[in-house]
Amino acid sequence: MSTVETLTKEAIVSAVAAETALTKAAVESVVNGVLNEIRAGLLAGKTIRLTGVGTLTTKTASARTCRNVRAGGTVEIPARK
Protein backbone atom coordinates (compact mmCIF):
# COMPACT_ATOMS: atom_id res chain seq x y z
CA MET A 1 0.00 0.00 0.00
CA SER A 2 1.39 3.42 -0.91
CA THR A 3 1.22 6.45 1.30
CA VAL A 4 0.35 9.88 -0.01
CA GLU A 5 2.32 12.85 1.23
CA THR A 6 0.49 16.11 1.84
CA LEU A 7 1.98 19.36 0.60
CA THR A 8 1.08 22.02 3.15
CA LYS A 9 1.09 25.78 2.81
CA GLU A 10 4.01 25.87 5.25
CA ALA A 11 6.01 23.49 3.04
CA ILE A 12 5.29 25.63 -0.03
CA VAL A 13 6.39 28.78 1.81
CA SER A 14 9.62 27.11 2.97
CA ALA A 15 10.43 25.75 -0.49
CA VAL A 16 9.83 29.06 -2.26
CA ALA A 17 11.82 30.96 0.38
CA ALA A 18 14.72 28.54 -0.09
CA GLU A 19 14.66 29.01 -3.88
CA THR A 20 14.42 32.80 -3.79
CA ALA A 21 16.04 35.64 -1.94
CA LEU A 22 12.75 36.40 -0.16
CA THR A 23 12.08 35.89 3.51
CA LYS A 24 9.53 33.35 4.71
CA ALA A 25 7.31 36.23 5.88
CA ALA A 26 7.34 37.80 2.41
CA VAL A 27 6.67 34.49 0.69
CA GLU A 28 3.85 33.68 3.13
CA SER A 29 2.25 37.04 2.37
CA VAL A 30 2.35 36.29 -1.38
CA VAL A 31 1.05 32.72 -0.95
CA ASN A 32 -1.79 33.98 1.27
CA GLY A 33 -2.66 36.60 -1.35
CA VAL A 34 -2.78 33.99 -4.12
CA LEU A 35 -4.90 31.60 -2.05
CA ASN A 36 -7.28 34.42 -1.06
CA GLU A 37 -7.79 35.32 -4.73
CA ILE A 38 -8.43 31.67 -5.63
CA ARG A 39 -10.92 31.37 -2.76
CA ALA A 40 -12.69 34.61 -3.76
CA GLY A 41 -12.90 33.48 -7.38
CA LEU A 42 -14.41 30.13 -6.43
CA LEU A 43 -16.93 31.80 -4.11
CA ALA A 44 -17.91 34.09 -6.99
CA GLY A 45 -18.59 31.03 -9.16
CA LYS A 46 -15.55 31.46 -11.40
CA THR A 47 -13.42 28.65 -12.81
CA ILE A 48 -9.76 28.86 -11.78
CA ARG A 49 -7.38 27.51 -14.42
CA LEU A 50 -3.76 27.04 -13.29
CA THR A 51 -1.73 25.99 -16.30
CA GLY A 52 0.40 22.96 -15.50
CA VAL A 53 -1.55 22.28 -12.30
CA GLY A 54 -5.24 21.89 -13.07
CA THR A 55 -8.62 23.55 -13.08
CA LEU A 56 -10.61 24.34 -9.95
CA THR A 57 -14.38 24.72 -10.06
CA THR A 58 -17.26 24.49 -7.67
CA LYS A 59 -20.19 22.24 -8.27
CA THR A 60 -23.68 22.19 -6.89
CA ALA A 61 -24.96 19.11 -5.11
CA SER A 62 -28.71 18.83 -5.48
CA ALA A 63 -31.02 18.15 -2.55
CA ARG A 64 -31.61 14.49 -1.85
CA THR A 65 -33.13 12.07 0.62
CA CYS A 66 -30.78 9.69 2.41
CA ARG A 67 -31.38 6.88 4.83
CA ASN A 68 -30.11 7.16 8.39
CA VAL A 69 -28.82 3.64 9.00
CA ARG A 70 -28.49 4.07 12.75
CA ALA A 71 -31.99 5.50 13.41
CA GLY A 72 -33.67 3.72 10.51
CA GLY A 73 -35.40 6.84 9.18
CA THR A 74 -34.79 9.15 6.27
CA VAL A 75 -32.89 12.44 6.32
CA GLU A 76 -33.34 15.32 3.90
CA ILE A 77 -29.98 16.66 2.71
CA PRO A 78 -30.33 20.24 1.38
CA ALA A 79 -28.77 21.44 -1.87
CA ARG A 80 -25.36 23.03 -1.44
CA LYS A 81 -22.48 24.42 -3.38
PDB file of N, CA, C and O in Angstrom:
ATOM      1  N   MET A   1       0.838  -1.163   0.000  1.00  0.00           N
ATOM      2  CA  MET A   1       0.000   0.000   0.000  1.00  0.00           C
ATOM      3  C   MET A   1       0.895   1.242   0.000  1.00  0.00           C
ATOM      4  O   MET A   1       1.856   1.315   0.766  1.00  0.00           O
ATOM      5  N   SER A   2       0.583   2.213  -0.851  1.00  0.00           N
ATOM      6  CA  SER A   2       1.393   3.418  -0.914  1.00  0.00           C
ATOM      7  C   SER A   2       0.802   4.497  -0.026  1.00  0.00           C
ATOM      8  O   SER A   2      -0.409   4.564   0.184  1.00  0.00           O
ATOM      9  N   THR A   3       1.679   5.334   0.487  1.00  0.00           N
ATOM     10  CA  THR A   3       1.218   6.454   1.300  1.00  0.00           C
ATOM     11  C   THR A   3       1.312   7.721   0.476  1.00  0.00           C
ATOM     12  O   THR A   3       2.204   7.871  -0.359  1.00  0.00           O
ATOM     13  N   VAL A   4       0.396   8.620   0.715  1.00  0.00           N
ATOM     14  CA  VAL A   4       0.352   9.880  -0.009  1.00  0.00           C
ATOM     15  C   VAL A   4       0.845  10.976   0.911  1.00  0.00           C
ATOM     16  O   VAL A   4       0.346  11.129   2.026  1.00  0.00           O
ATOM     17  N   GLU A   5       1.820  11.738   0.450  1.00  0.00           N
ATOM     18  CA  GLU A   5       2.317  12.855   1.234  1.00  0.00           C
ATOM     19  C   GLU A   5       1.465  14.080   0.959  1.00  0.00           C
ATOM     20  O   GLU A   5       0.990  14.278  -0.160  1.00  0.00           O
ATOM     21  N   THR A   6       1.275  14.896   1.973  1.00  0.00           N
ATOM     22  CA  THR A   6       0.495  16.113   1.845  1.00  0.00           C
ATOM     23  C   THR A   6       1.444  17.292   1.736  1.00  0.00           C
ATOM     24  O   THR A   6       2.377  17.426   2.528  1.00  0.00           O
ATOM     25  N   LEU A   7       1.203  18.138   0.761  1.00  0.00           N
ATOM     26  CA  LEU A   7       1.984  19.362   0.598  1.00  0.00           C
ATOM     27  C   LEU A   7       1.225  20.483   1.281  1.00  0.00           C
ATOM     28  O   LEU A   7       0.161  20.890   0.814  1.00  0.00           O
ATOM     29  N   THR A   8       1.758  20.980   2.372  1.00  0.00           N
ATOM     30  CA  THR A   8       1.083  22.015   3.147  1.00  0.00           C
ATOM     31  C   THR A   8       1.512  23.407   2.691  1.00  0.00           C
ATOM     32  O   THR A   8       2.501  23.576   1.978  1.00  0.00           O
ATOM     33  N   LYS A   9       0.739  24.389   3.124  1.00  0.00           N
ATOM     34  CA  LYS A   9       1.086  25.775   2.811  1.00  0.00           C
ATOM     35  C   LYS A   9       2.459  26.120   3.408  1.00  0.00           C
ATOM     36  O   LYS A   9       3.254  26.824   2.786  1.00  0.00           O
ATOM     37  N   GLU A  10       2.720  25.623   4.598  1.00  0.00           N
ATOM     38  CA  GLU A  10       4.009  25.871   5.248  1.00  0.00           C
ATOM     39  C   GLU A  10       5.163  25.299   4.427  1.00  0.00           C
ATOM     40  O   GLU A  10       6.211  25.934   4.307  1.00  0.00           O
ATOM     41  N   ALA A  11       4.980  24.106   3.862  1.00  0.00           N
ATOM     42  CA  ALA A  11       6.014  23.487   3.035  1.00  0.00           C
ATOM     43  C   ALA A  11       6.238  24.284   1.758  1.00  0.00           C
ATOM     44  O   ALA A  11       7.373  24.428   1.304  1.00  0.00           O
ATOM     45  N   ILE A  12       5.159  24.802   1.177  1.00  0.00           N
ATOM     46  CA  ILE A  12       5.287  25.626  -0.027  1.00  0.00           C
ATOM     47  C   ILE A  12       6.053  26.899   0.293  1.00  0.00           C
ATOM     48  O   ILE A  12       6.948  27.293  -0.455  1.00  0.00           O
ATOM     49  N   VAL A  13       5.707  27.544   1.404  1.00  0.00           N
ATOM     50  CA  VAL A  13       6.392  28.777   1.806  1.00  0.00           C
ATOM     51  C   VAL A  13       7.876  28.512   2.021  1.00  0.00           C
ATOM     52  O   VAL A  13       8.716  29.286   1.561  1.00  0.00           O
ATOM     53  N   SER A  14       8.205  27.434   2.712  1.00  0.00           N
ATOM     54  CA  SER A  14       9.617  27.107   2.970  1.00  0.00           C
ATOM     55  C   SER A  14      10.373  26.823   1.678  1.00  0.00           C
ATOM     56  O   SER A  14      11.507  27.273   1.515  1.00  0.00           O
ATOM     57  N   ALA A  15       9.764  26.088   0.767  1.00  0.00           N
ATOM     58  CA  ALA A  15      10.428  25.748  -0.494  1.00  0.00           C
ATOM     59  C   ALA A  15      10.666  26.985  -1.346  1.00  0.00           C
ATOM     60  O   ALA A  15      11.749  27.152  -1.905  1.00  0.00           O
ATOM     61  N   VAL A  16       9.673  27.846  -1.450  1.00  0.00           N
ATOM     62  CA  VAL A  16       9.828  29.056  -2.260  1.00  0.00           C
ATOM     63  C   VAL A  16      10.851  29.993  -1.618  1.00  0.00           C
ATOM     64  O   VAL A  16      11.649  30.608  -2.325  1.00  0.00           O
ATOM     65  N   ALA A  17      10.837  30.109  -0.307  1.00  0.00           N
ATOM     66  CA  ALA A  17      11.817  30.961   0.377  1.00  0.00           C
ATOM     67  C   ALA A  17      13.237  30.443   0.159  1.00  0.00           C
ATOM     68  O   ALA A  17      14.173  31.230   0.022  1.00  0.00           O
ATOM     69  N   ALA A  18      13.396  29.124   0.127  1.00  0.00           N
ATOM     70  CA  ALA A  18      14.718  28.537  -0.086  1.00  0.00           C
ATOM     71  C   ALA A  18      15.214  28.767  -1.512  1.00  0.00           C
ATOM     72  O   ALA A  18      16.418  28.882  -1.742  1.00  0.00           O
ATOM     73  N   GLU A  19      14.284  28.835  -2.473  1.00  0.00           N
ATOM     74  CA  GLU A  19      14.664  29.010  -3.877  1.00  0.00           C
ATOM     75  C   GLU A  19      14.832  30.473  -4.280  1.00  0.00           C
ATOM     76  O   GLU A  19      15.395  30.766  -5.335  1.00  0.00           O
ATOM     77  N   THR A  20      14.354  31.377  -3.459  1.00  0.00           N
ATOM     78  CA  THR A  20      14.422  32.800  -3.793  1.00  0.00           C
ATOM     79  C   THR A  20      15.186  33.542  -2.710  1.00  0.00           C
ATOM     80  O   THR A  20      15.595  32.962  -1.705  1.00  0.00           O
ATOM     81  N   ALA A  21      15.364  34.801  -2.932  1.00  0.00           N
ATOM     82  CA  ALA A  21      16.041  35.643  -1.944  1.00  0.00           C
ATOM     83  C   ALA A  21      15.032  36.280  -0.988  1.00  0.00           C
ATOM     84  O   ALA A  21      15.386  37.190  -0.240  1.00  0.00           O
ATOM     85  N   LEU A  22      13.790  35.818  -1.001  1.00  0.00           N
ATOM     86  CA  LEU A  22      12.752  36.397  -0.162  1.00  0.00           C
ATOM     87  C   LEU A  22      12.706  35.717   1.200  1.00  0.00           C
ATOM     88  O   LEU A  22      13.080  34.553   1.346  1.00  0.00           O
ATOM     89  N   THR A  23      12.242  36.465   2.185  1.00  0.00           N
ATOM     90  CA  THR A  23      12.077  35.894   3.514  1.00  0.00           C
ATOM     91  C   THR A  23      10.814  35.046   3.548  1.00  0.00           C
ATOM     92  O   THR A  23       9.943  35.167   2.686  1.00  0.00           O
ATOM     93  N   LYS A  24      10.727  34.180   4.563  1.00  0.00           N
ATOM     94  CA  LYS A  24       9.534  33.355   4.710  1.00  0.00           C
ATOM     95  C   LYS A  24       8.297  34.228   4.923  1.00  0.00           C
ATOM     96  O   LYS A  24       7.215  33.896   4.438  1.00  0.00           O
ATOM     97  N   ALA A  25       8.448  35.333   5.641  1.00  0.00           N
ATOM     98  CA  ALA A  25       7.309  36.227   5.883  1.00  0.00           C
ATOM     99  C   ALA A  25       6.810  36.831   4.575  1.00  0.00           C
ATOM    100  O   ALA A  25       5.602  36.939   4.364  1.00  0.00           O
ATOM    101  N   ALA A  26       7.729  37.224   3.696  1.00  0.00           N
ATOM    102  CA  ALA A  26       7.338  37.798   2.414  1.00  0.00           C
ATOM    103  C   ALA A  26       6.664  36.752   1.525  1.00  0.00           C
ATOM    104  O   ALA A  26       5.653  37.026   0.879  1.00  0.00           O
ATOM    105  N   VAL A  27       7.235  35.567   1.504  1.00  0.00           N
ATOM    106  CA  VAL A  27       6.666  34.486   0.693  1.00  0.00           C
ATOM    107  C   VAL A  27       5.292  34.107   1.227  1.00  0.00           C
ATOM    108  O   VAL A  27       4.366  33.888   0.446  1.00  0.00           O
ATOM    109  N   GLU A  28       5.148  34.026   2.540  1.00  0.00           N
ATOM    110  CA  GLU A  28       3.853  33.676   3.130  1.00  0.00           C
ATOM    111  C   GLU A  28       2.793  34.716   2.772  1.00  0.00           C
ATOM    112  O   GLU A  28       1.641  34.365   2.514  1.00  0.00           O
ATOM    113  N   SER A  29       3.170  35.972   2.758  1.00  0.00           N
ATOM    114  CA  SER A  29       2.249  37.036   2.365  1.00  0.00           C
ATOM    115  C   SER A  29       1.776  36.849   0.925  1.00  0.00           C
ATOM    116  O   SER A  29       0.592  37.011   0.631  1.00  0.00           O
ATOM    117  N   VAL A  30       2.696  36.509   0.035  1.00  0.00           N
ATOM    118  CA  VAL A  30       2.348  36.286  -1.377  1.00  0.00           C
ATOM    119  C   VAL A  30       1.468  35.044  -1.523  1.00  0.00           C
ATOM    120  O   VAL A  30       0.464  35.083  -2.234  1.00  0.00           O
ATOM    121  N   VAL A  31       1.829  33.952  -0.864  1.00  0.00           N
ATOM    122  CA  VAL A  31       1.047  32.721  -0.948  1.00  0.00           C
ATOM    123  C   VAL A  31      -0.363  32.960  -0.405  1.00  0.00           C
ATOM    124  O   VAL A  31      -1.340  32.513  -1.005  1.00  0.00           O
ATOM    125  N   ASN A  32      -0.476  33.663   0.726  1.00  0.00           N
ATOM    126  CA  ASN A  32      -1.792  33.979   1.275  1.00  0.00           C
ATOM    127  C   ASN A  32      -2.607  34.820   0.296  1.00  0.00           C
ATOM    128  O   ASN A  32      -3.809  34.600   0.145  1.00  0.00           O
ATOM    129  N   GLY A  33      -1.968  35.776  -0.367  1.00  0.00           N
ATOM    130  CA  GLY A  33      -2.658  36.597  -1.354  1.00  0.00           C
ATOM    131  C   GLY A  33      -3.178  35.774  -2.516  1.00  0.00           C
ATOM    132  O   GLY A  33      -4.308  35.972  -2.963  1.00  0.00           O
ATOM    133  N   VAL A  34      -2.370  34.861  -3.005  1.00  0.00           N
ATOM    134  CA  VAL A  34      -2.785  33.995  -4.115  1.00  0.00           C
ATOM    135  C   VAL A  34      -3.948  33.100  -3.688  1.00  0.00           C
ATOM    136  O   VAL A  34      -4.934  32.970  -4.414  1.00  0.00           O
ATOM    137  N   LEU A  35      -3.833  32.494  -2.526  1.00  0.00           N
ATOM    138  CA  LEU A  35      -4.900  31.603  -2.047  1.00  0.00           C
ATOM    139  C   LEU A  35      -6.194  32.370  -1.781  1.00  0.00           C
ATOM    140  O   LEU A  35      -7.282  31.851  -2.031  1.00  0.00           O
ATOM    141  N   ASN A  36      -6.087  33.591  -1.279  1.00  0.00           N
ATOM    142  CA  ASN A  36      -7.283  34.415  -1.064  1.00  0.00           C
ATOM    143  C   ASN A  36      -7.970  34.751  -2.380  1.00  0.00           C
ATOM    144  O   ASN A  36      -9.199  34.752  -2.448  1.00  0.00           O
ATOM    145  N   GLU A  37      -7.204  35.032  -3.417  1.00  0.00           N
ATOM    146  CA  GLU A  37      -7.791  35.318  -4.730  1.00  0.00           C
ATOM    147  C   GLU A  37      -8.455  34.082  -5.321  1.00  0.00           C
ATOM    148  O   GLU A  37      -9.525  34.178  -5.921  1.00  0.00           O
ATOM    149  N   ILE A  38      -7.828  32.925  -5.154  1.00  0.00           N
ATOM    150  CA  ILE A  38      -8.429  31.675  -5.630  1.00  0.00           C
ATOM    151  C   ILE A  38      -9.741  31.424  -4.894  1.00  0.00           C
ATOM    152  O   ILE A  38     -10.752  31.090  -5.514  1.00  0.00           O
ATOM    153  N   ARG A  39      -9.724  31.584  -3.575  1.00  0.00           N
ATOM    154  CA  ARG A  39     -10.924  31.372  -2.762  1.00  0.00           C
ATOM    155  C   ARG A  39     -12.032  32.336  -3.173  1.00  0.00           C
ATOM    156  O   ARG A  39     -13.184  31.927  -3.316  1.00  0.00           O
ATOM    157  N   ALA A  40     -11.696  33.605  -3.363  1.00  0.00           N
ATOM    158  CA  ALA A  40     -12.691  34.608  -3.764  1.00  0.00           C
ATOM    159  C   ALA A  40     -13.271  34.288  -5.139  1.00  0.00           C
ATOM    160  O   ALA A  40     -14.471  34.445  -5.361  1.00  0.00           O
ATOM    161  N   GLY A  41     -12.432  33.845  -6.048  1.00  0.00           N
ATOM    162  CA  GLY A  41     -12.900  33.475  -7.382  1.00  0.00           C
ATOM    163  C   GLY A  41     -13.859  32.305  -7.340  1.00  0.00           C
ATOM    164  O   GLY A  41     -14.886  32.315  -8.019  1.00  0.00           O
ATOM    165  N   LEU A  42     -13.536  31.298  -6.550  1.00  0.00           N
ATOM    166  CA  LEU A  42     -14.407  30.128  -6.432  1.00  0.00           C
ATOM    167  C   LEU A  42     -15.739  30.511  -5.779  1.00  0.00           C
ATOM    168  O   LEU A  42     -16.795  30.043  -6.204  1.00  0.00           O
ATOM    169  N   LEU A  43     -15.689  31.356  -4.755  1.00  0.00           N
ATOM    170  CA  LEU A  43     -16.925  31.800  -4.106  1.00  0.00           C
ATOM    171  C   LEU A  43     -17.796  32.624  -5.046  1.00  0.00           C
ATOM    172  O   LEU A  43     -19.018  32.652  -4.900  1.00  0.00           O
ATOM    173  N   ALA A  44     -17.169  33.296  -6.012  1.00  0.00           N
ATOM    174  CA  ALA A  44     -17.910  34.089  -6.993  1.00  0.00           C
ATOM    175  C   ALA A  44     -18.403  33.231  -8.152  1.00  0.00           C
ATOM    176  O   ALA A  44     -19.037  33.743  -9.075  1.00  0.00           O
ATOM    177  N   GLY A  45     -18.118  31.936  -8.113  1.00  0.00           N
ATOM    178  CA  GLY A  45     -18.586  31.030  -9.157  1.00  0.00           C
ATOM    179  C   GLY A  45     -17.685  30.957 -10.376  1.00  0.00           C
ATOM    180  O   GLY A  45     -18.088  30.425 -11.410  1.00  0.00           O
ATOM    181  N   LYS A  46     -16.482  31.481 -10.273  1.00  0.00           N
ATOM    182  CA  LYS A  46     -15.553  31.456 -11.396  1.00  0.00           C
ATOM    183  C   LYS A  46     -14.805  30.130 -11.456  1.00  0.00           C
ATOM    184  O   LYS A  46     -14.702  29.420 -10.456  1.00  0.00           O
ATOM    185  N   THR A  47     -14.288  29.805 -12.626  1.00  0.00           N
ATOM    186  CA  THR A  47     -13.416  28.653 -12.806  1.00  0.00           C
ATOM    187  C   THR A  47     -11.980  29.153 -12.725  1.00  0.00           C
ATOM    188  O   THR A  47     -11.626  30.138 -13.373  1.00  0.00           O
ATOM    189  N   ILE A  48     -11.165  28.489 -11.945  1.00  0.00           N
ATOM    190  CA  ILE A  48      -9.761  28.857 -11.777  1.00  0.00           C
ATOM    191  C   ILE A  48      -8.929  27.877 -12.587  1.00  0.00           C
ATOM    192  O   ILE A  48      -8.949  26.678 -12.312  1.00  0.00           O
ATOM    193  N   ARG A  49      -8.206  28.363 -13.571  1.00  0.00           N
ATOM    194  CA  ARG A  49      -7.376  27.512 -14.418  1.00  0.00           C
ATOM    195  C   ARG A  49      -5.906  27.842 -14.134  1.00  0.00           C
ATOM    196  O   ARG A  49      -5.448  28.948 -14.418  1.00  0.00           O
ATOM    197  N   LEU A  50      -5.184  26.890 -13.582  1.00  0.00           N
ATOM    198  CA  LEU A  50      -3.764  27.038 -13.295  1.00  0.00           C
ATOM    199  C   LEU A  50      -3.005  26.141 -14.259  1.00  0.00           C
ATOM    200  O   LEU A  50      -2.947  24.925 -14.077  1.00  0.00           O
ATOM    201  N   THR A  51      -2.433  26.740 -15.272  1.00  0.00           N
ATOM    202  CA  THR A  51      -1.733  25.986 -16.305  1.00  0.00           C
ATOM    203  C   THR A  51      -0.626  25.144 -15.676  1.00  0.00           C
ATOM    204  O   THR A  51       0.181  25.642 -14.891  1.00  0.00           O
ATOM    205  N   GLY A  52      -0.602  23.882 -16.029  1.00  0.00           N
ATOM    206  CA  GLY A  52       0.398  22.963 -15.505  1.00  0.00           C
ATOM    207  C   GLY A  52       0.002  22.341 -14.177  1.00  0.00           C
ATOM    208  O   GLY A  52       0.688  21.443 -13.688  1.00  0.00           O
ATOM    209  N   VAL A  53      -1.102  22.805 -13.582  1.00  0.00           N
ATOM    210  CA  VAL A  53      -1.553  22.279 -12.298  1.00  0.00           C
ATOM    211  C   VAL A  53      -2.925  21.638 -12.437  1.00  0.00           C
ATOM    212  O   VAL A  53      -3.111  20.466 -12.111  1.00  0.00           O
ATOM    213  N   GLY A  54      -3.883  22.417 -12.925  1.00  0.00           N
ATOM    214  CA  GLY A  54      -5.236  21.887 -13.073  1.00  0.00           C
ATOM    215  C   GLY A  54      -6.258  23.000 -13.071  1.00  0.00           C
ATOM    216  O   GLY A  54      -5.912  24.182 -13.070  1.00  0.00           O
ATOM    217  N   THR A  55      -7.512  22.613 -13.070  1.00  0.00           N
ATOM    218  CA  THR A  55      -8.621  23.547 -13.080  1.00  0.00           C
ATOM    219  C   THR A  55      -9.462  23.323 -11.839  1.00  0.00           C
ATOM    220  O   THR A  55      -9.800  22.187 -11.507  1.00  0.00           O
ATOM    221  N   LEU A  56      -9.799  24.403 -11.153  1.00  0.00           N
ATOM    222  CA  LEU A  56     -10.612  24.335  -9.954  1.00  0.00           C
ATOM    223  C   LEU A  56     -11.977  24.931 -10.246  1.00  0.00           C
ATOM    224  O   LEU A  56     -12.073  26.038 -10.776  1.00  0.00           O
ATOM    225  N   THR A  57     -13.018  24.215  -9.907  1.00  0.00           N
ATOM    226  CA  THR A  57     -14.376  24.717 -10.063  1.00  0.00           C
ATOM    227  C   THR A  57     -15.195  24.278  -8.860  1.00  0.00           C
ATOM    228  O   THR A  57     -14.816  23.368  -8.123  1.00  0.00           O
ATOM    229  N   THR A  58     -16.309  24.937  -8.683  1.00  0.00           N
ATOM    230  CA  THR A  58     -17.255  24.491  -7.668  1.00  0.00           C
ATOM    231  C   THR A  58     -18.390  23.786  -8.375  1.00  0.00           C
ATOM    232  O   THR A  58     -18.665  24.056  -9.545  1.00  0.00           O
ATOM    233  N   LYS A  59     -19.039  22.898  -7.680  1.00  0.00           N
ATOM    234  CA  LYS A  59     -20.191  22.242  -8.273  1.00  0.00           C
ATOM    235  C   LYS A  59     -21.319  22.256  -7.254  1.00  0.00           C
ATOM    236  O   LYS A  59     -21.091  22.348  -6.048  1.00  0.00           O
ATOM    237  N   THR A  60     -22.517  22.166  -7.757  1.00  0.00           N
ATOM    238  CA  THR A  60     -23.681  22.187  -6.893  1.00  0.00           C
ATOM    239  C   THR A  60     -24.181  20.768  -6.686  1.00  0.00           C
ATOM    240  O   THR A  60     -24.381  20.022  -7.644  1.00  0.00           O
ATOM    241  N   ALA A  61     -24.377  20.408  -5.441  1.00  0.00           N
ATOM    242  CA  ALA A  61     -24.961  19.105  -5.105  1.00  0.00           C
ATOM    243  C   ALA A  61     -26.447  19.333  -4.870  1.00  0.00           C
ATOM    244  O   ALA A  61     -26.827  20.137  -4.019  1.00  0.00           O
ATOM    245  N   SER A  62     -27.279  18.634  -5.614  1.00  0.00           N
ATOM    246  CA  SER A  62     -28.714  18.825  -5.483  1.00  0.00           C
ATOM    247  C   SER A  62     -29.228  18.220  -4.175  1.00  0.00           C
ATOM    248  O   SER A  62     -28.579  17.365  -3.572  1.00  0.00           O
ATOM    249  N   ALA A  63     -30.393  18.676  -3.758  1.00  0.00           N
ATOM    250  CA  ALA A  63     -31.015  18.145  -2.547  1.00  0.00           C
ATOM    251  C   ALA A  63     -31.364  16.681  -2.774  1.00  0.00           C
ATOM    252  O   ALA A  63     -31.675  16.269  -3.892  1.00  0.00           O
ATOM    253  N   ARG A  64     -31.307  15.906  -1.702  1.00  0.00           N
ATOM    254  CA  ARG A  64     -31.608  14.490  -1.847  1.00  0.00           C
ATOM    255  C   ARG A  64     -32.081  13.931  -0.512  1.00  0.00           C
ATOM    256  O   ARG A  64     -31.902  14.546   0.538  1.00  0.00           O
ATOM    257  N   THR A  65     -32.674  12.778  -0.576  1.00  0.00           N
ATOM    258  CA  THR A  65     -33.127  12.069   0.615  1.00  0.00           C
ATOM    259  C   THR A  65     -32.204  10.879   0.846  1.00  0.00           C
ATOM    260  O   THR A  65     -31.980  10.063  -0.048  1.00  0.00           O
ATOM    261  N   CYS A  66     -31.673  10.797   2.062  1.00  0.00           N
ATOM    262  CA  CYS A  66     -30.780   9.692   2.415  1.00  0.00           C
ATOM    263  C   CYS A  66     -31.385   8.916   3.577  1.00  0.00           C
ATOM    264  O   CYS A  66     -32.277   9.395   4.278  1.00  0.00           O
ATOM    265  N   ARG A  67     -30.880   7.724   3.753  1.00  0.00           N
ATOM    266  CA  ARG A  67     -31.376   6.880   4.832  1.00  0.00           C
ATOM    267  C   ARG A  67     -30.403   6.925   5.995  1.00  0.00           C
ATOM    268  O   ARG A  67     -29.201   6.730   5.812  1.00  0.00           O
ATOM    269  N   ASN A  68     -30.914   7.182   7.184  1.00  0.00           N
ATOM    270  CA  ASN A  68     -30.114   7.159   8.392  1.00  0.00           C
ATOM    271  C   ASN A  68     -30.071   5.712   8.879  1.00  0.00           C
ATOM    272  O   ASN A  68     -31.054   5.209   9.424  1.00  0.00           O
ATOM    273  N   VAL A  69     -28.959   5.057   8.687  1.00  0.00           N
ATOM    274  CA  VAL A  69     -28.823   3.640   8.997  1.00  0.00           C
ATOM    275  C   VAL A  69     -28.986   3.396  10.496  1.00  0.00           C
ATOM    276  O   VAL A  69     -29.603   2.409  10.896  1.00  0.00           O
ATOM    277  N   ARG A  70     -28.456   4.256  11.303  1.00  0.00           N
ATOM    278  CA  ARG A  70     -28.491   4.070  12.747  1.00  0.00           C
ATOM    279  C   ARG A  70     -29.913   4.205  13.306  1.00  0.00           C
ATOM    280  O   ARG A  70     -30.351   3.375  14.103  1.00  0.00           O
ATOM    281  N   ALA A  71     -30.640   5.265  12.881  1.00  0.00           N
ATOM    282  CA  ALA A  71     -31.987   5.504  13.412  1.00  0.00           C
ATOM    283  C   ALA A  71     -33.059   4.810  12.575  1.00  0.00           C
ATOM    284  O   ALA A  71     -34.185   4.632  13.041  1.00  0.00           O
ATOM    285  N   GLY A  72     -32.725   4.417  11.351  1.00  0.00           N
ATOM    286  CA  GLY A  72     -33.672   3.722  10.508  1.00  0.00           C
ATOM    287  C   GLY A  72     -34.609   4.617   9.727  1.00  0.00           C
ATOM    288  O   GLY A  72     -35.425   4.115   8.954  1.00  0.00           O
ATOM    289  N   GLY A  73     -34.522   5.912   9.900  1.00  0.00           N
ATOM    290  CA  GLY A  73     -35.397   6.844   9.184  1.00  0.00           C
ATOM    291  C   GLY A  73     -34.711   7.458   7.991  1.00  0.00           C
ATOM    292  O   GLY A  73     -33.611   7.056   7.612  1.00  0.00           O
ATOM    293  N   THR A  74     -35.372   8.438   7.401  1.00  0.00           N
ATOM    294  CA  THR A  74     -34.790   9.152   6.273  1.00  0.00           C
ATOM    295  C   THR A  74     -34.386  10.553   6.720  1.00  0.00           C
ATOM    296  O   THR A  74     -34.946  11.112   7.663  1.00  0.00           O
ATOM    297  N   VAL A  75     -33.410  11.095   6.026  1.00  0.00           N
ATOM    298  CA  VAL A  75     -32.889  12.435   6.320  1.00  0.00           C
ATOM    299  C   VAL A  75     -32.872  13.216   5.017  1.00  0.00           C
ATOM    300  O   VAL A  75     -32.404  12.722   3.991  1.00  0.00           O
ATOM    301  N   GLU A  76     -33.389  14.446   5.068  1.00  0.00           N
ATOM    302  CA  GLU A  76     -33.339  15.318   3.895  1.00  0.00           C
ATOM    303  C   GLU A  76     -32.017  16.085   3.918  1.00  0.00           C
ATOM    304  O   GLU A  76     -31.715  16.790   4.881  1.00  0.00           O
ATOM    305  N   ILE A  77     -31.245  15.942   2.862  1.00  0.00           N
ATOM    306  CA  ILE A  77     -29.978  16.656   2.714  1.00  0.00           C
ATOM    307  C   ILE A  77     -30.250  17.840   1.771  1.00  0.00           C
ATOM    308  O   ILE A  77     -30.647  17.623   0.626  1.00  0.00           O
ATOM    309  N   PRO A  78     -30.045  19.088   2.228  1.00  0.00           N
ATOM    310  CA  PRO A  78     -30.334  20.238   1.375  1.00  0.00           C
ATOM    311  C   PRO A  78     -29.308  20.395   0.257  1.00  0.00           C
ATOM    312  O   PRO A  78     -28.199  19.866   0.332  1.00  0.00           O
ATOM    313  N   ALA A  79     -29.702  21.132  -0.782  1.00  0.00           N
ATOM    314  CA  ALA A  79     -28.774  21.441  -1.868  1.00  0.00           C
ATOM    315  C   ALA A  79     -27.661  22.321  -1.314  1.00  0.00           C
ATOM    316  O   ALA A  79     -27.880  23.104  -0.390  1.00  0.00           O
ATOM    317  N   ARG A  80     -26.477  22.188  -1.879  1.00  0.00           N
ATOM    318  CA  ARG A  80     -25.356  23.030  -1.439  1.00  0.00           C
ATOM    319  C   ARG A  80     -24.353  23.178  -2.558  1.00  0.00           C
ATOM    320  O   ARG A  80     -24.350  22.412  -3.522  1.00  0.00           O
ATOM    321  N   LYS A  81     -23.520  24.157  -2.416  1.00  0.00           N
ATOM    322  CA  LYS A  81     -22.483  24.423  -3.384  1.00  0.00           C
ATOM    323  C   LYS A  81     -21.183  23.907  -2.874  1.00  0.00           C
ATOM    324  O   LYS A  81     -20.161  24.032  -3.549  1.00  0.00           O
TER     325      LYS A  81
END
